[in-house]
Amino acid sequence: MQFDDGRTFRAYDAGGGGAALVWHHGSPQTGVLLPPLLRAAEERGMRLVGYARPSYGGSAPDPGRDVSGAGEDVRRLADAIGLDTFAVMGASGGGPHALACAARMPERVTGVVTIASPAPYTDALEWFAGMRDPRGLQAGRRGREARAAYAEVDEFDPESFIAADWAALEAEWAEFGQDAMRAGQAGPDGLIDDDVAYTKPWGFDLEAITAPVLVVQGGEDRVIPPAHAQALLRGLPNAELWLRPRDGHVSILRACPVAMDWLRAN
């Protein structure tokens, strides 16, 4: 689809007549709706919708974007496909963008799930503590030029994932890893802009979110450590935490079906 400002925006709609759920992908991903999500939504009679953030998966760049911009992008998407109300769910880098929708559209967002999501950057929190490899986010904190320079030498540290993560990537979440590789091969701009956006003001306050929020976190996550889930919980007025002590950053995705049940119940 194309927005009125001329930007191309790639979106996906699994169809169906049930309650709608808008999925917010991690960093980096193409935005394609992955099979485990499609199966879980179909089993629950939910209409799963997704999209590619700017500079990912065919969506045009949006220079200088912040996290809150996702709220307006999803509002336009929802208007275009006829969604009056919907829930949102985001994993990893998708978590802040799911929260942005709830902040920008309180009248339309019925519930929120964040999975392994970073919290807003603050000097009061040792924000990078517990991250196996925080260099990309640290570069993002210094601005886009610094993050783009780091992208030229960036290499994934396999120790960022625990054994449970690798097991998930070899089983039902194999296409998650393949999709991340495709996104990375297409270029670094989406990830650069994400990392800058996560470490500057998001453009909204957590306290403004009135919808119920479920914060799902792996206790052994080496990418986004549990302290971020606790920070989200402190900032959100209507939230609860599901801590899965043995999960890491990818294996926590196995909680998606149960999280969909939570959204249906709320």
C-alpha positions in Angstrom: 0.0 0.0 0.0 1.0 3.6 -0.4 0.5 6.4 2.2 -0.7 9.9 1.2 2.8 11.2 1.8 4.1 8.9 -1.0 5.7 6.3 1.3 5.4 2.6 0.3 4.2 0.5 3.2 4.3 -3.3 3.1 1.6 -5.0 5.1 0.2 -8.6 5.5 -3.3 -9.7 6.4 -4.1 -13.3 7.0 -7.8 -12.6 6.8 -10.7 -14.1 8.7 -13.5 -12.5 10.7 -12.3 -12.9 14.2 -10.8 -10.5 16.6 -7.8 -8.7 15.0 -4.2 -8.9 16.2 -1.5 -6.7 14.7 2.0 -8.2 15.0 5.1 -6.0 15.4 8.2 -7.8 14.2 11.7 -7.7 15.9 15.0 -6.3 14.7 15.9 -7.3 12.0 12.9 -9.0 10.3 11.1 -8.5 7.0 7.6 -8.3 8.6 6.4 -11.5 6.9 3.9 -13.3 9.1 5.7 -16.5 10.3 4.1 -19.9 10.3 4.0 -20.4 14.2 2.1 -17.1 14.5 -0.3 -17.9 11.6 -1.1 -21.4 13.1 -1.7 -20.0 16.6 -3.9 -17.2 15.3 -5.9 -19.6 13.1 -6.5 -22.1 15.9 -7.9 -19.2 18.0 -10.0 -17.7 15.2 -8.0 -14.5 15.2 -7.3 -12.3 12.2 -3.5 -11.8 12.1 -2.1 -8.6 10.5 1.5 -7.6 10.2 3.6 -5.0 8.5 7.2 -4.1 7.8 8.6 -1.1 9.6 10.3 1.6 7.5 13.4 0.3 5.6 12.4 -3.3 6.2 10.8 -5.8 3.8 9.8 -3.4 1.1 8.6 -0.5 3.3 10.1 2.8 2.3 12.5 4.7 4.7 11.1 7.2 7.2 14.1 9.4 8.0 14.4 10.4 11.7 11.6 8.1 12.8 10.9 7.5 16.5 9.1 4.7 18.1 5.8 6.6 18.3 5.6 6.8 14.5 4.5 3.2 14.5 1.2 4.4 16.0 0.4 6.6 13.0 1.6 3.9 10.5 -0.7 1.3 12.1 -3.6 3.7 12.3 -3.3 4.2 8.5 -3.1 0.5 8.0 -6.1 -0.2 10.2 -8.2 2.4 8.4 -7.2 0.9 5.0 -8.2 -2.6 5.9 -11.2 -1.8 8.1 -10.0 -2.5 11.6 -12.0 -0.5 14.2 -10.4 -2.2 17.2 -7.6 -4.6 17.6 -4.9 -6.0 19.9 -1.2 -5.6 19.4 1.7 -7.9 20.1 5.4 -7.2 19.6 8.5 -9.3 20.1 11.9 -7.8 21.0 12.2 -4.6 18.9 8.5 -4.9 18.1 7.5 -4.5 21.8 8.1 -0.7 21.9 6.2 -0.2 18.6 3.2 -2.2 20.0 3.2 0.0 23.0 3.3 3.1 20.7 0.0 1.9 19.1 -1.6 1.7 22.5 -0.4 5.2 23.5 -1.4 6.8 20.2 -4.7 4.9 19.7 -6.2 4.3 23.2 -9.7 4.2 21.7 -8.8 1.3 19.3 -6.2 -0.9 21.0 -7.9 -3.4 23.2 -4.8 -5.1 24.7 -1.0 -5.3 24.3 1.6 -8.1 24.6 5.3 -7.4 24.7 7.7 -10.2 24.4 11.4 -9.7 25.3 10.9 -6.0 24.8 13.4 -3.2 25.7 12.2 -0.5 28.1 12.6 3.2 27.3 16.2 4.4 27.7 17.0 6.1 30.9 20.2 6.9 32.8 18.4 5.8 36.0 18.5 2.2 34.7 21.7 0.4 33.9 20.1 0.0 30.5 22.9 -2.0 28.8 23.7 -4.2 31.9 23.2 -7.9 31.2 23.3 -7.6 27.4 25.8 -10.0 25.9 26.6 -7.6 23.1 25.2 -4.1 23.5 27.5 -2.4 20.9 24.8 -1.8 18.3 22.5 -0.1 20.8 25.4 1.8 22.4 26.3 3.1 18.9 22.6 4.0 18.3 22.7 6.0 21.5 25.4 8.2 19.9 23.2 8.9 16.9 22.6 7.6 13.4 26.0 8.3 12.0 27.7 6.4 14.7 25.2 3.5 14.3 25.7 3.4 10.6 29.5 3.3 11.0 29.1 0.4 13.5 27.0 -1.5 10.9 30.0 -1.8 8.7 31.8 -4.0 11.2 28.8 -5.5 13.1 28.8 -9.3 13.5 26.3 -11.3 15.5 27.7 -12.9 18.7 26.3 -16.4 18.9 26.7 -16.3 22.7 23.8 -13.9 22.7 21.5 -16.9 22.4 21.2 -19.7 25.0 20.9 -23.4 24.2 17.1 -23.1 24.3 17.2 -20.3 21.7 19.2 -22.4 19.3 16.9 -25.4 19.9 13.9 -23.2 18.9 15.7 -22.0 15.8 16.3 -25.6 14.8 12.6 -26.5 15.3 9.4 -24.6 15.0 11.0 -21.1 14.8 13.5 -22.0 12.1 11.8 -19.6 9.7 12.3 -16.8 12.2 16.1 -17.2 11.9 15.8 -17.4 8.1 13.7 -14.3 7.9 16.2 -12.4 10.1 18.9 -13.4 7.7 16.9 -12.1 4.7 16.3 -8.8 6.4 20.0 -8.4 7.2 21.0 -9.3 3.7 18.7 -6.6 2.3 20.7 -3.9 4.1 21.2 -2.4 7.6 19.0 0.7 7.4 16.0 -0.7 9.3 18.1 -2.0 12.1 20.2 1.2 12.3 17.0 3.3 12.6 15.5 0.9 15.1 18.6 1.0 17.4 18.6 4.8 17.3 14.9 5.0 18.0 15.1 2.6 21.0 17.8 4.7 22.7 16.3 8.1 22.2 12.9 9.4 23.6 10.1 7.2 22.2 7.7 10.1 21.7 5.1 8.9 24.3 5.0 8.0 28.0 4.3 4.5 29.3 1.9 6.1 31.8 -0.4 7.2 29.0 -1.2 3.6 28.1 -4.6 2.6 29.5 -5.0 -0.8 27.7 -4.1 -3.9 29.7 -0.5 -5.0 28.9 1.1 -8.4 29.3 4.9 -8.2 29.6 6.5 -11.6 28.7 10.1 -12.1 29.5 12.7 -14.9 29.5 14.8 -15.1 32.7 17.9 -16.1 30.8 17.6 -13.6 27.9 21.1 -12.2 27.0 19.8 -9.8 24.4 17.1 -7.9 26.4 17.7 -8.8 30.1 14.9 -9.2 32.7 15.6 -5.7 34.2 13.9 -4.2 31.1 10.7 -6.2 31.8 10.7 -4.9 35.4 11.2 -1.3 34.2 8.2 -1.7 31.8 6.1 -3.1 34.7 7.0 -0.1 36.9 6.0 2.4 34.1 2.8 0.9 32.9 -0.4 1.6 34.9 -2.2 -1.6 33.9 0.3 -4.4 33.4 1.3 -7.9 34.5 4.5 -9.9 34.1 4.9 -13.4 32.8 8.5 -14.4 33.6 9.6 -17.7 32.0 12.8 -18.4 34.0 14.5 -20.8 31.6 13.8 -19.0 28.3 16.1 -16.8 26.3 15.5 -14.3 23.5 14.1 -16.7 20.9 12.7 -19.6 23.0 10.4 -17.1 24.7 8.5 -16.9 21.4 7.0 -20.3 22.4 4.8 -18.2 24.7 3.0 -16.5 21.8 0.0 -18.9 21.6 -0.7 -18.5 25.4 -0.3 -14.8 25.0 -2.9 -14.8 22.3 -5.2 -16.6 24.8 -4.5 -13.8 27.3 -5.5 -11.2 24.7 -8.7 -13.0 23.9 -9.6 -13.2 27.6 -9.0 -9.4 28.1 
